[in-house]
């Protein structure tokens, strides 16, 4: 059994990072994940959300490792359980592979939490544990897998940044639409008031003309 761990700091508040984490896939930085299905989601009264998702992705194995393990295709299914605790400001995810589980097990743990010294930033702790059940090749294959995880970690972070930029763009467009709607509403109200003022003026003029017998 072998393991790999890393830590990273996002230059964004925890709330923004969590929004992006929920919408992490699909993204162009890590196109290996082709599908995400929510199996179950529970919202607890105390402010926690527990989610079970199934991810469809390409197997994170180098070609040589895939051949040694007898993987006929690169398709892989991953079971992911997450827990979002808004009261403690933590978001934890645990995932494991379902494909080829009898030969190789990959467990991944991620945790997002506010930076202790700077609440405008978010810390990510990530750990992967790999165990290969292939005699004489376990050490070699575990090393290949961990090297691949290390390479893909940066892709995952880049993907998070891409999603956060996309969310900010969506929020900005939403504000613009709301602002435009407010402007249109103000213009409409102004026209209605001017029309009402004009109507009252005309009514007053007609009444005066009828009272004095003046020709229109």
Steps between C-alpha positions, in 0.01 A plus 500: 500500500627844407371853564540853371387826659508869421374836623391799296364849570237655275492880485122495543260489797375162619145557376620565143726195502222273625263624228767413245569160660135401457519602133856383436406266214495528209785744439749534212802471729415141596291350218549143627178521707217444253201471732378577852180351646354580840399172665374649826496836681388575855457846649516496879330762722831587669645637177675201345455357153607142428529392138580172327606535138615259230775628270575356158859562399798362320709265710799697637741230389794533264462268201767261626323467836163448334642215292661338803171514691305370204278809465317451172383862488584829665147547634475523877229564759569678828278520807525835680353595839516861615394692809449876503482650849405867484519544877865387511586631150639169379444302184635143501498247217596133493509293184596148395511314172237239416669377184772234540454516875629144541836598352554862598336721762531878488367707789510877480427749779453875450416770751427867436503746791564875552861607542566539876674837459318640196128437449523629143693182413416128510720203587479165325645184653516205264613142558496192277558144621568227243523125544571262211437128543730370227792280613850632425359815331313673782780743589566592137132552414430696818787734415360555149156575640626748757710680239188528289300637795766764559481612136120511503483696826603820321240433231238475773606833652501666160153358445381655825637840395323467164168419668536790744563740211193360324284548811622859540415567136151354548447709815618812316263435209216443745568837663508666159166343408348608830642850453364517145163382626504772768581765239218382273264500796603856589449616141160332485397665829617838371302465176189397691532803729551737206200348323287539813613863542417569134156341539426711808612814318276420203202430727554830678530684167176346366309584817616862484411523130149364561444731797598816307335393177827546315535309167740208501 
